[in-house]
Amino acid sequence: MGSEVLRAGGLQRTGVDPRGQQHEEEEEEEEEEEEKDEEKKKKKKKMKKKKKRKKKKKRRRRR
């Protein structure tokens, strides 16, 4: 995939990404961070559901 470069003739595509491999590594790191964030959200949601269920049980027992 080429990158966009501003030249005298306007915006043109080049075959090589000037940022090269470093840019690819950054993208991989971002993807890993996103995956971790998603896992955290799922875990948080699960805990919230668990807490809610526990609260319901407690309420039922009191009655």
mmCIF file as gemmi writes it, N, C-alpha and C atoms, coordinates in Angstrom:
data_model
loop_
_atom_site.group_PDB
_atom_site.id
_atom_site.type_symbol
_atom_site.label_atom_id
_atom_site.label_alt_id
_atom_site.label_comp_id
_atom_site.label_asym_id
_atom_site.label_entity_id
_atom_site.label_seq_id
_atom_site.pdbx_PDB_ins_code
_atom_site.Cartn_x
_atom_site.Cartn_y
_atom_site.Cartn_z
_atom_site.occupancy
_atom_site.B_iso_or_equiv
_atom_site.pdbx_formal_charge
_atom_site.auth_seq_id
_atom_site.auth_asym_id
_atom_site.pdbx_PDB_model_num
ATOM 1 N N . MET Axp A 1 ? 0.844 -1.173 0 1 0 ? 1 A 1
ATOM 2 C CA . MET Axp A 1 ? 0 0 0 1 0 ? 1 A 1
ATOM 3 C C . MET Axp A 1 ? 0.889 1.236 0 1 0 ? 1 A 1
ATOM 4 N N . GLY Axp A 2 ? 0.635 2.13 -0.903 1 0 ? 2 A 1
ATOM 5 C CA . GLY Axp A 2 ? 1.442 3.34 -0.998 1 0 ? 2 A 1
ATOM 6 C C . GLY Axp A 2 ? 0.929 4.42 -0.074 1 0 ? 2 A 1
ATOM 7 N N . SER Axp A 3 ? 1.706 5.468 0.074 1 0 ? 3 A 1
ATOM 8 C CA . SER Axp A 3 ? 1.284 6.575 0.923 1 0 ? 3 A 1
ATOM 9 C C . SER Axp A 3 ? 1.063 7.808 0.052 1 0 ? 3 A 1
ATOM 10 N N . GLU Axp A 4 ? 0.379 8.774 0.636 1 0 ? 4 A 1
ATOM 11 C CA . GLU Axp A 4 ? 0.124 10.003 -0.105 1 0 ? 4 A 1
ATOM 12 C C . GLU Axp A 4 ? 1.227 11.016 0.213 1 0 ? 4 A 1
ATOM 13 N N . VAL Axp A 5 ? 1.758 11.65 -0.836 1 0 ? 5 A 1
ATOM 14 C CA . VAL Axp A 5 ? 2.826 12.619 -0.643 1 0 ? 5 A 1
ATOM 15 C C . VAL Axp A 5 ? 2.457 13.89 -1.4 1 0 ? 5 A 1
ATOM 16 N N . LEU Axp A 6 ? 2.69 15.024 -0.759 1 0 ? 6 A 1
ATOM 17 C CA . LEU Axp A 6 ? 2.374 16.296 -1.392 1 0 ? 6 A 1
ATOM 18 C C . LEU Axp A 6 ? 3.561 16.727 -2.267 1 0 ? 6 A 1
ATOM 19 N N . ARG Axp A 7 ? 3.282 16.953 -3.512 1 0 ? 7 A 1
ATOM 20 C CA . ARG Axp A 7 ? 4.333 17.384 -4.442 1 0 ? 7 A 1
ATOM 21 C C . ARG Axp A 7 ? 3.87 18.635 -5.168 1 0 ? 7 A 1
ATOM 22 N N . ALA Axp A 8 ? 4.731 19.17 -6.02 1 0 ? 8 A 1
ATOM 23 C CA . ALA Axp A 8 ? 4.407 20.37 -6.774 1 0 ? 8 A 1
ATOM 24 C C . ALA Axp A 8 ? 3.165 20.141 -7.646 1 0 ? 8 A 1
ATOM 25 N N . GLY Axp A 9 ? 3.02 18.928 -8.148 1 0 ? 9 A 1
ATOM 26 C CA . GLY Axp A 9 ? 1.889 18.61 -9.012 1 0 ? 9 A 1
ATOM 27 C C . GLY Axp A 9 ? 0.616 18.314 -8.243 1 0 ? 9 A 1
ATOM 28 N N . GLY Axp A 10 ? 0.668 18.328 -6.937 1 0 ? 10 A 1
ATOM 29 C CA . GLY Axp A 10 ? -0.497 18.029 -6.111 1 0 ? 10 A 1
ATOM 30 C C . GLY Axp A 10 ? -0.278 16.75 -5.327 1 0 ? 10 A 1
ATOM 31 N N . LEU Axp A 11 ? -1.366 16.154 -4.937 1 0 ? 11 A 1
ATOM 32 C CA . LEU Axp A 11 ? -1.301 14.946 -4.122 1 0 ? 11 A 1
ATOM 33 C C . LEU Axp A 11 ? -1.086 13.729 -5.01 1 0 ? 11 A 1
ATOM 34 N N . GLN Axp A 12 ? -0.018 12.966 -4.733 1 0 ? 12 A 1
ATOM 35 C CA . GLN Axp A 12 ? 0.278 11.786 -5.545 1 0 ? 12 A 1
ATOM 36 C C . GLN Axp A 12 ? 0.555 10.594 -4.643 1 0 ? 12 A 1
ATOM 37 N N . ARG Axp A 13 ? 0.336 9.416 -5.159 1 0 ? 13 A 1
ATOM 38 C CA . ARG Axp A 13 ? 0.624 8.202 -4.395 1 0 ? 13 A 1
ATOM 39 C C . ARG Axp A 13 ? 2.021 7.702 -4.742 1 0 ? 13 A 1
ATOM 40 N N . THR Axp A 14 ? 2.726 7.228 -3.725 1 0 ? 14 A 1
ATOM 41 C CA . THR Axp A 14 ? 4.04 6.631 -3.965 1 0 ? 14 A 1
ATOM 42 C C . THR Axp A 14 ? 3.965 5.165 -3.568 1 0 ? 14 A 1
ATOM 43 N N . GLY Axp A 15 ? 4.874 4.379 -4.058 1 0 ? 15 A 1
ATOM 44 C CA . GLY Axp A 15 ? 4.866 2.939 -3.778 1 0 ? 15 A 1
ATOM 45 C C . GLY Axp A 15 ? 5.44 2.593 -2.426 1 0 ? 15 A 1
ATOM 46 N N . VAL Axp A 16 ? 6.206 3.496 -1.824 1 0 ? 16 A 1
ATOM 47 C CA . VAL Axp A 16 ? 6.887 3.193 -0.566 1 0 ? 16 A 1
ATOM 48 C C . VAL Axp A 16 ? 6.413 4.154 0.522 1 0 ? 16 A 1
ATOM 49 N N . ASP Axp A 17 ? 6.166 3.616 1.683 1 0 ? 17 A 1
ATOM 50 C CA . ASP Axp A 17 ? 5.776 4.424 2.83 1 0 ? 17 A 1
ATOM 51 C C . ASP Axp A 17 ? 7.056 5.016 3.431 1 0 ? 17 A 1
ATOM 52 N N . PRO Axp A 18 ? 7.184 6.342 3.456 1 0 ? 18 A 1
ATOM 53 C CA . PRO Axp A 18 ? 8.408 6.937 3.999 1 0 ? 18 A 1
ATOM 54 C C . PRO Axp A 18 ? 8.662 6.582 5.466 1 0 ? 18 A 1
ATOM 55 N N . ARG Axp A 19 ? 7.593 6.297 6.199 1 0 ? 19 A 1
ATOM 56 C CA . ARG Axp A 19 ? 7.76 5.929 7.608 1 0 ? 19 A 1
ATOM 57 C C . ARG Axp A 19 ? 8.207 4.476 7.745 1 0 ? 19 A 1
ATOM 58 N N . GLY Axp A 20 ? 7.95 3.696 6.741 1 0 ? 20 A 1
ATOM 59 C CA . GLY Axp A 20 ? 8.445 2.32 6.665 1 0 ? 20 A 1
ATOM 60 C C . GLY Axp A 20 ? 8.024 1.401 7.78 1 0 ? 20 A 1
ATOM 61 N N . GLN Axp A 21 ? 8.959 0.585 8.222 1 0 ? 21 A 1
ATOM 62 C CA . GLN Axp A 21 ? 8.683 -0.477 9.185 1 0 ? 21 A 1
ATOM 63 C C . GLN Axp A 21 ? 8.257 0.067 10.542 1 0 ? 21 A 1
ATOM 64 N N . GLN Axp A 22 ? 8.802 1.192 10.928 1 0 ? 22 A 1
ATOM 65 C CA . GLN Axp A 22 ? 8.469 1.764 12.227 1 0 ? 22 A 1
ATOM 66 C C . GLN Axp A 22 ? 6.964 2.03 12.311 1 0 ? 22 A 1
ATOM 67 N N . HIS Axp A 23 ? 6.412 2.5 11.205 1 0 ? 23 A 1
ATOM 68 C CA . HIS Axp A 23 ? 4.982 2.789 11.15 1 0 ? 23 A 1
ATOM 69 C C . HIS Axp A 23 ? 4.172 1.501 11.341 1 0 ? 23 A 1
ATOM 70 N N . GLU Axp A 24 ? 4.618 0.422 10.732 1 0 ? 24 A 1
ATOM 71 C CA . GLU Axp A 24 ? 3.931 -0.866 10.857 1 0 ? 24 A 1
ATOM 72 C C . GLU Axp A 24 ? 3.943 -1.337 12.312 1 0 ? 24 A 1
ATOM 73 N N . GLU Axp A 25 ? 5.075 -1.155 12.978 1 0 ? 25 A 1
ATOM 74 C CA . GLU Axp A 25 ? 5.187 -1.558 14.379 1 0 ? 25 A 1
ATOM 75 C C . GLU Axp A 25 ? 4.23 -0.751 15.239 1 0 ? 25 A 1
ATOM 76 N N . GLU Axp A 26 ? 4.11 0.546 14.938 1 0 ? 26 A 1
ATOM 77 C CA . GLU Axp A 26 ? 3.197 1.402 15.694 1 0 ? 26 A 1
ATOM 78 C C . GLU Axp A 26 ? 1.767 0.912 15.529 1 0 ? 26 A 1
ATOM 79 N N . GLU Axp A 27 ? 1.401 0.529 14.303 1 0 ? 27 A 1
ATOM 80 C CA . GLU Axp A 27 ? 0.049 0.033 14.045 1 0 ? 27 A 1
ATOM 81 C C . GLU Axp A 27 ? -0.21 -1.242 14.839 1 0 ? 27 A 1
ATOM 82 N N . GLU Axp A 28 ? 0.779 -2.137 14.889 1 0 ? 28 A 1
ATOM 83 C CA . GLU Axp A 28 ? 0.63 -3.382 15.643 1 0 ? 28 A 1
ATOM 84 C C . GLU Axp A 28 ? 0.426 -3.092 17.126 1 0 ? 28 A 1
ATOM 85 N N . GLU Axp A 29 ? 1.195 -2.135 17.647 1 0 ? 29 A 1
ATOM 86 C CA . GLU Axp A 29 ? 1.067 -1.773 19.058 1 0 ? 29 A 1
ATOM 87 C C . GLU Axp A 29 ? -0.327 -1.213 19.335 1 0 ? 29 A 1
ATOM 88 N N . GLU Axp A 30 ? -0.834 -0.378 18.417 1 0 ? 30 A 1
ATOM 89 C CA . GLU Axp A 30 ? -2.165 0.199 18.583 1 0 ? 30 A 1
ATOM 90 C C . GLU Axp A 30 ? -3.22 -0.903 18.593 1 0 ? 30 A 1
ATOM 91 N N . GLU Axp A 31 ? -3.079 -1.878 17.702 1 0 ? 31 A 1
ATOM 92 C CA . GLU Axp A 31 ? -4.034 -2.986 17.646 1 0 ? 31 A 1
ATOM 93 C C . GLU Axp A 31 ? -4.022 -3.777 18.954 1 0 ? 31 A 1
ATOM 94 N N . GLU Axp A 32 ? -2.82 -4.018 19.496 1 0 ? 32 A 1
ATOM 95 C CA . GLU Axp A 32 ? -2.706 -4.75 20.764 1 0 ? 32 A 1
ATOM 96 C C . GLU Axp A 32 ? -3.385 -3.986 21.889 1 0 ? 32 A 1
ATOM 97 N N . GLU Axp A 33 ? -3.173 -2.657 21.902 1 0 ? 33 A 1
ATOM 98 C CA . GLU Axp A 33 ? -3.792 -1.831 22.943 1 0 ? 33 A 1
ATOM 99 C C . GLU Axp A 33 ? -5.313 -1.884 22.832 1 0 ? 33 A 1
ATOM 100 N N . GLU Axp A 34 ? -5.826 -1.827 21.591 1 0 ? 34 A 1
ATOM 101 C CA . GLU Axp A 34 ? -7.268 -1.889 21.389 1 0 ? 34 A 1
ATOM 102 C C . GLU Axp A 34 ? -7.828 -3.219 21.891 1 0 ? 34 A 1
ATOM 103 N N . GLU Axp A 35 ? -7.119 -4.311 21.611 1 0 ? 35 A 1
ATOM 104 C CA . GLU Axp A 35 ? -7.56 -5.626 22.077 1 0 ? 35 A 1
ATOM 105 C C . GLU Axp A 35 ? -7.601 -5.673 23.602 1 0 ? 35 A 1
ATOM 106 N N . LYS Axp A 36 ? -6.576 -5.116 24.242 1 0 ? 36 A 1
ATOM 107 C CA . LYS Axp A 36 ? -6.537 -5.09 25.704 1 0 ? 36 A 1
ATOM 108 C C . LYS Axp A 36 ? -7.709 -4.279 26.249 1 0 ? 36 A 1
ATOM 109 N N . ASP Axp A 37 ? -7.972 -3.135 25.609 1 0 ? 37 A 1
ATOM 110 C CA . ASP Axp A 37 ? -9.082 -2.289 26.05 1 0 ? 37 A 1
ATOM 111 C C . ASP Axp A 37 ? -10.415 -3.031 25.94 1 0 ? 37 A 1
ATOM 112 N N . GLU Axp A 38 ? -10.587 -3.751 24.828 1 0 ? 38 A 1
ATOM 113 C CA . GLU Axp A 38 ? -11.817 -4.519 24.635 1 0 ? 38 A 1
ATOM 114 C C . GLU Axp A 38 ? -11.965 -5.584 25.722 1 0 ? 38 A 1
ATOM 115 N N . GLU Axp A 39 ? -10.862 -6.276 26.039 1 0 ? 39 A 1
ATOM 116 C CA . GLU Axp A 39 ? -10.895 -7.302 27.086 1 0 ? 39 A 1
ATOM 117 C C . GLU Axp A 39 ? -11.275 -6.687 28.424 1 0 ? 39 A 1
ATOM 118 N N . LYS Axp A 40 ? -10.697 -5.515 28.719 1 0 ? 40 A 1
ATOM 119 C CA . LYS Axp A 40 ? -11.01 -4.834 29.975 1 0 ? 40 A 1
ATOM 120 C C . LYS Axp A 40 ? -12.491 -4.478 30.03 1 0 ? 40 A 1
ATOM 121 N N . LYS Axp A 41 ? -13.029 -3.975 28.916 1 0 ? 41 A 1
ATOM 122 C CA . LYS Axp A 41 ? -14.442 -3.596 28.876 1 0 ? 41 A 1
ATOM 123 C C . LYS Axp A 41 ? -15.333 -4.812 29.113 1 0 ? 41 A 1
ATOM 124 N N . LYS Axp A 42 ? -14.984 -5.932 28.454 1 0 ? 42 A 1
ATOM 125 C CA . LYS Axp A 42 ? -15.772 -7.162 28.62 1 0 ? 42 A 1
ATOM 126 C C . LYS Axp A 42 ? -15.743 -7.602 30.082 1 0 ? 42 A 1
ATOM 127 N N . LYS Axp A 43 ? -14.549 -7.576 30.682 1 0 ? 43 A 1
ATOM 128 C CA . LYS Axp A 43 ? -14.378 -7.997 32.062 1 0 ? 43 A 1
ATOM 129 C C . LYS Axp A 43 ? -15.206 -7.1 32.991 1 0 ? 43 A 1
ATOM 130 N N . LYS Axp A 44 ? -15.142 -5.799 32.735 1 0 ? 44 A 1
ATOM 131 C CA . LYS Axp A 44 ? -15.863 -4.833 33.55 1 0 ? 44 A 1
ATOM 132 C C . LYS Axp A 44 ? -17.366 -5.075 33.456 1 0 ? 44 A 1
ATOM 133 N N . LYS Axp A 45 ? -17.84 -5.329 32.226 1 0 ? 45 A 1
ATOM 134 C CA . LYS Axp A 45 ? -19.255 -5.575 31.987 1 0 ? 45 A 1
ATOM 135 C C . LYS Axp A 45 ? -19.699 -6.839 32.726 1 0 ? 45 A 1
ATOM 136 N N . LYS Axp A 46 ? -18.851 -7.87 32.655 1 0 ? 46 A 1
ATOM 137 C CA . LYS Axp A 46 ? -19.146 -9.143 33.312 1 0 ? 46 A 1
ATOM 138 C C . LYS Axp A 46 ? -19.258 -8.933 34.824 1 0 ? 46 A 1
ATOM 139 N N . MET Axp A 47 ? -18.315 -8.182 35.382 1 0 ? 47 A 1
ATOM 140 C CA . MET Axp A 47 ? -18.313 -7.929 36.82 1 0 ? 47 A 1
ATOM 141 C C . MET Axp A 47 ? -19.568 -7.151 37.226 1 0 ? 47 A 1
ATOM 142 N N . LYS Axp A 48 ? -19.964 -6.202 36.383 1 0 ? 48 A 1
ATOM 143 C CA . LYS Axp A 48 ? -21.139 -5.397 36.665 1 0 ? 48 A 1
ATOM 144 C C . LYS Axp A 48 ? -22.387 -6.285 36.708 1 0 ? 48 A 1
ATOM 145 N N . LYS Axp A 49 ? -22.484 -7.204 35.74 1 0 ? 49 A 1
ATOM 146 C CA . LYS Axp A 49 ? -23.621 -8.131 35.697 1 0 ? 49 A 1
ATOM 147 C C . LYS Axp A 49 ? -23.632 -9.001 36.95 1 0 ? 49 A 1
ATOM 148 N N . LYS Axp A 50 ? -22.441 -9.499 37.314 1 0 ? 50 A 1
ATOM 149 C CA . LYS Axp A 50 ? -22.296 -10.373 38.485 1 0 ? 50 A 1
ATOM 150 C C . LYS Axp A 50 ? -22.762 -9.627 39.738 1 0 ? 50 A 1
ATOM 151 N N . LYS Axp A 51 ? -22.345 -8.383 39.866 1 0 ? 51 A 1
ATOM 152 C CA . LYS Axp A 51 ? -22.69 -7.57 41.02 1 0 ? 51 A 1
ATOM 153 C C . LYS Axp A 51 ? -24.204 -7.36 41.074 1 0 ? 51 A 1
ATOM 154 N N . LYS Axp A 52 ? -24.794 -7.093 39.912 1 0 ? 52 A 1
ATOM 155 C CA . LYS Axp A 52 ? -26.225 -6.87 39.822 1 0 ? 52 A 1
ATOM 156 C C . LYS Axp A 52 ? -26.997 -8.115 40.269 1 0 ? 52 A 1
ATOM 157 N N . ARG Axp A 53 ? -26.542 -9.298 39.785 1 0 ? 53 A 1
ATOM 158 C CA . ARG Axp A 53 ? -27.193 -10.557 40.149 1 0 ? 53 A 1
ATOM 159 C C . ARG Axp A 53 ? -27.128 -10.783 41.655 1 0 ? 53 A 1
ATOM 160 N N . LYS Axp A 54 ? -25.943 -10.503 42.221 1 0 ? 54 A 1
ATOM 161 C CA . LYS Axp A 54 ? -25.73 -10.692 43.651 1 0 ? 54 A 1
ATOM 162 C C . LYS Axp A 54 ? -26.682 -9.788 44.439 1 0 ? 54 A 1
ATOM 163 N N . LYS Axp A 55 ? -26.821 -8.556 43.984 1 0 ? 55 A 1
ATOM 164 C CA . LYS Axp A 55 ? -27.682 -7.583 44.637 1 0 ? 55 A 1
ATOM 165 C C . LYS Axp A 55 ? -29.137 -8.066 44.608 1 0 ? 55 A 1
ATOM 166 N N . LYS Axp A 56 ? -29.559 -8.582 43.444 1 0 ? 56 A 1
ATOM 167 C CA . LYS Axp A 56 ? -30.931 -9.102 43.297 1 0 ? 56 A 1
ATOM 168 C C . LYS Axp A 56 ? -31.181 -10.24 44.282 1 0 ? 56 A 1
ATOM 169 N N . LYS Axp A 57 ? -30.216 -11.17 44.351 1 0 ? 57 A 1
ATOM 170 C CA . LYS Axp A 57 ? -30.326 -12.315 45.258 1 0 ? 57 A 1
ATOM 171 C C . LYS Axp A 57 ? -30.501 -11.827 46.699 1 0 ? 57 A 1
ATOM 172 N N . LYS Axp A 58 ? -29.675 -10.874 47.084 1 0 ? 58 A 1
ATOM 173 C CA . LYS Axp A 58 ? -29.7 -10.339 48.438 1 0 ? 58 A 1
ATOM 174 C C . LYS Axp A 58 ? -31.075 -9.747 48.743 1 0 ? 58 A 1
ATOM 175 N N . ARG Axp A 59 ? -31.611 -8.981 47.779 1 0 ? 59 A 1
ATOM 176 C CA . ARG Axp A 59 ? -32.913 -8.353 47.947 1 0 ? 59 A 1
ATOM 177 C C . ARG Axp A 59 ? -34.01 -9.402 48.123 1 0 ? 59 A 1
ATOM 178 N N . ARG Axp A 60 ? -33.928 -10.47 47.317 1 0 ? 60 A 1
ATOM 179 C CA . ARG Axp A 60 ? -34.928 -11.532 47.39 1 0 ? 60 A 1
ATOM 180 C C . ARG Axp A 60 ? -34.884 -12.237 48.747 1 0 ? 60 A 1
ATOM 181 N N . ARG Axp A 61 ? -33.67 -12.424 49.267 1 0 ? 61 A 1
ATOM 182 C CA . ARG Axp A 61 ? -33.516 -13.112 50.549 1 0 ? 61 A 1
ATOM 183 C C . ARG Axp A 61 ? -34.125 -12.308 51.703 1 0 ? 61 A 1
ATOM 184 N N . ARG Axp A 62 ? -34.029 -10.989 51.611 1 0 ? 62 A 1
ATOM 185 C CA . ARG Axp A 62 ? -34.537 -10.134 52.677 1 0 ? 62 A 1
ATOM 186 C C . ARG Axp A 62 ? -36.06 -10.193 52.786 1 0 ? 62 A 1
ATOM 187 N N . ARG Axp A 63 ? -36.724 -10.402 51.656 1 0 ? 63 A 1
ATOM 188 C CA . ARG Axp A 63 ? -38.195 -10.389 51.66 1 0 ? 63 A 1
ATOM 189 C C . ARG Axp A 63 ? -38.782 -11.623 52.286 1 0 ? 63 A 1
